[in-house]
Amino acid sequence: MRAIILVAGVGWRLKPYTETTPKCLMEIGGKSLLRRYLDAFAALGVDEAVLVVGHLKEQILAEASRGPAEVEVRSVTNEQFTRGNILSLWHARHEFDDDILIMDGDVLYPRELLARLIASPDSNAIAVDERYQDTGEEQKVVCEDGWVVEVTKKIGSDPRVRGEAVGILRLSADAAEVLRGILEEFIETGKDSLEYEDALRELAAEVPIGVVEVGDLPWIEIDFEEDLARAREQILPEVDRLDRGEALPSP
């Protein structure tokens, strides 16, 4: 299995911090998010990682070179990294010849979350927090008959919403090949400023995508300064506890 991590973006909402440091290199508990991902891959048997880089790419590649030897790291560059991340994923399309994990590079999570996705009986699956709170900013996973039909922010209260997308998607090599065709069509028709979630509707119409519920696990997407503070002060202790194999305290 191969992980594709989208780390090309600027992270505008975390400026001025991200003017000098990429989001994936934010230190949380003395370790960057990227290093946490690579260590998790090594622990779970994901032996390849492809980084889609752009903004401050030299820093990212330097950090990746210090990662665990068990994970082979390659990179592709998206020079138009200020546009939508669908363009970043399109640049990685030549890596779609294996089962893949598609990941955002700004999420703190325990290894258990990734392990559940890898162990899912569905060859195509998305990690979903079914206990989310709707603020209008979340990418919501819409399901019908148990299968994903859409991932979108553009929906409010709807009984078909299963939860919030965490930012990690697993696809079989066959499904990844379908996604490659969809991405190429998007790029050719000028839809290169969109987010990759916009392509998932077309993908879900062609291949079944299941859901892996992870709402009982600590995780956070880091977009704003308050997210970074919460990641360090509240989420990290729980993540570290789970990564050590310890149970979380009862609520």
C-alpha positions in Angstrom: 0.0 0.0 0.0 1.2 3.5 -0.9 0.4 6.8 0.9 -0.1 10.0 -1.1 0.2 13.0 1.2 -0.9 16.4 -0.1 1.5 19.0 1.4 1.9 21.5 -1.3 -0.5 24.2 0.0 0.4 27.5 1.7 -1.9 27.3 4.7 -3.2 30.9 4.3 -5.3 30.7 7.5 -2.3 30.0 9.6 -0.2 33.0 8.4 2.2 34.4 9.4 3.4 31.0 10.8 3.1 29.3 7.4 5.2 32.0 5.7 8.3 30.3 7.0 7.0 26.8 8.0 4.8 24.4 6.0 1.7 23.1 7.9 3.0 19.5 7.8 6.1 20.6 9.7 4.3 22.2 12.6 5.8 20.7 15.7 3.3 19.0 18.1 4.9 17.3 21.1 8.4 17.8 19.6 7.6 16.0 16.4 6.3 17.3 13.1 3.0 16.1 11.6 4.9 14.7 8.7 7.3 12.7 10.9 4.3 11.3 12.8 2.8 10.2 9.5 6.0 8.4 8.4 6.4 6.7 11.8 2.8 5.5 11.6 3.4 4.1 8.1 6.4 2.2 9.3 4.5 0.8 12.3 1.5 -0.3 10.1 3.4 -1.7 7.1 2.8 1.1 4.6 6.2 1.0 2.9 5.9 3.8 0.3 4.9 7.5 0.7 4.6 10.1 -2.1 4.6 13.7 -1.1 3.0 16.3 -3.3 5.1 19.4 -2.5 5.1 23.0 -3.5 5.2 25.7 -0.9 8.6 25.6 1.0 9.2 22.1 -0.5 12.9 22.0 0.4 12.0 22.0 4.1 9.5 19.2 3.6 11.9 17.1 1.7 14.6 17.6 4.3 12.3 16.4 7.1 11.2 13.4 5.0 14.8 12.4 4.5 15.1 12.0 8.3 12.2 9.6 8.5 12.2 5.9 9.2 14.2 3.7 6.8 11.2 1.3 6.4 9.3 3.9 4.4 10.5 4.8 0.9 9.6 8.5 0.3 9.3 10.0 -3.2 8.0 13.5 -4.2 6.3 15.2 -7.0 6.0 19.0 -7.3 2.9 21.1 -7.9 4.3 24.4 -9.0 0.7 25.9 -9.0 0.3 25.2 -5.3 -1.9 28.2 -4.7 -4.7 26.6 -6.6 -7.1 23.8 -5.5 -5.6 20.6 -4.1 -7.2 18.7 -6.9 -4.3 19.8 -9.0 -1.9 18.4 -6.4 -3.6 15.0 -6.6 -3.5 15.1 -10.4 0.3 15.6 -10.2 0.5 12.3 -8.3 -1.7 10.3 -10.8 1.2 8.2 -12.0 1.4 6.7 -8.5 -2.1 5.3 -8.8 -0.9 1.8 -9.8 -1.2 0.3 -6.3 -3.7 0.4 -3.4 -3.4 3.9 -2.1 -4.1 6.2 0.9 -4.9 9.8 0.0 -4.2 12.1 3.0 -4.3 15.7 3.9 -1.1 16.9 5.6 -2.6 18.9 8.4 -4.4 16.4 10.6 -3.2 15.0 13.9 -4.5 11.5 14.7 -3.5 8.3 16.4 -2.2 5.3 14.5 -5.4 3.4 15.4 -7.3 5.6 13.0 -5.1 4.7 10.1 -5.1 1.0 11.2 -8.9 0.9 11.1 -8.9 2.3 7.6 -6.3 -0.2 6.4 -8.1 -3.1 8.0 -11.5 -2.2 6.6 -13.2 -5.0 4.7 -14.2 -2.5 2.0 -11.3 -2.0 -0.5 -12.4 1.6 -0.9 -13.2 3.5 2.3 -13.1 6.9 3.9 -12.5 7.8 7.6 -15.5 9.6 9.0 -16.2 11.2 12.4 -19.8 10.4 13.0 -19.8 12.5 16.2 -18.9 15.8 14.5 -20.4 19.2 15.2 -21.6 21.1 12.1 -20.2 24.6 11.8 -20.5 24.8 8.0 -16.7 24.3 7.5 -16.7 20.5 7.6 -16.4 18.2 4.5 -19.5 16.1 5.1 -19.8 12.5 3.9 -23.2 11.8 2.4 -24.3 8.1 2.1 -27.1 6.2 0.5 -27.7 2.5 1.3 -24.4 2.6 3.3 -22.2 3.8 0.4 -20.7 7.2 -0.1 -22.4 9.3 -2.7 -20.7 12.7 -2.0 -18.2 14.6 0.1 -19.2 18.2 0.4 -19.4 21.3 2.5 -22.4 22.5 0.6 -25.0 20.6 2.6 -26.6 21.3 6.0 -29.0 19.1 8.0 -29.6 16.0 5.9 -30.3 12.5 7.2 -28.0 11.1 4.6 -24.9 12.8 6.2 -22.9 10.1 8.0 -20.4 12.5 9.5 -17.3 14.6 8.8 -14.5 13.4 6.5 -11.3 13.2 8.5 -9.1 13.7 5.5 -7.9 10.1 4.8 -9.3 8.0 1.9 -8.3 4.5 1.0 -8.7 3.2 -2.6 -7.9 0.0 -4.4 -5.6 0.2 -7.4 -8.7 -0.4 -9.7 -10.6 2.5 -8.0 -7.5 4.7 -8.1 -7.3 4.1 -11.9 -10.9 5.3 -12.2 -10.0 8.4 -10.1 -7.1 9.1 -12.4 -9.5 9.4 -15.4 -11.8 11.6 -13.4 -9.0 13.9 -12.4 -7.7 14.2 -16.0 -11.2 15.2 -17.1 -11.4 17.8 -14.4 -8.0 19.3 -15.4 -8.8 19.2 -19.1 -12.1 21.1 -18.6 -10.5 23.8 -16.5 -11.7 22.6 -13.0 -8.2 22.8 -11.6 -9.0 25.3 -8.8 -11.3 22.8 -7.0 -10.7 20.6 -4.0 -10.2 16.9 -4.7 -13.4 16.1 -2.7 -15.2 17.6 -5.7 -14.0 14.6 -7.8 -15.3 12.0 -5.2 -18.9 12.4 -6.4 -18.0 11.1 -9.8 -15.8 8.4 -8.3 -18.6 7.3 -5.9 -20.9 6.9 -8.9 -18.5 4.4 -10.4 -17.0 2.5 -7.5 -18.4 1.6 -4.0 -16.8 3.6 -1.2 -17.5 2.5 2.3 -17.2 4.3 5.6 -14.9 3.7 8.6 -16.2 5.4 11.7 -13.5 7.0 13.9 -15.5 9.4 16.0 -14.4 7.7 19.2 -10.8 8.6 18.5 -9.0 11.9 19.1 -8.1 13.9 16.0 -8.0 17.4 14.7 -7.5 19.2 11.4 -5.3 22.2 12.0 -6.4 25.3 10.0 -6.3 28.1 12.6 -4.1 29.1 15.5 -6.7 27.9 17.9 -6.6 24.5 16.2 -2.9 24.3 16.8 -3.3 25.2 20.4 -6.0 22.6 20.9 -3.9 20.0 19.1 -1.0 20.6 21.5 -2.9 20.9 24.7 -5.9 18.6 24.4 -5.6 16.2 21.4 -1.9 15.3 21.7 -2.0 13.7 25.2 -4.8 11.4 24.0 -3.1 10.6 20.7 0.2 9.7 22.6 -1.7 7.6 25.1 -3.3 5.5 22.3 0.0 5.2 20.3 1.6 3.8 23.5 -1.2 1.1 23.5 -2.9 2.6 26.5 -6.7 3.1 26.9 -8.2 6.5 27.1 -9.7 7.5 30.4 -13.5 7.0 30.7 -15.4 10.2 30.0 
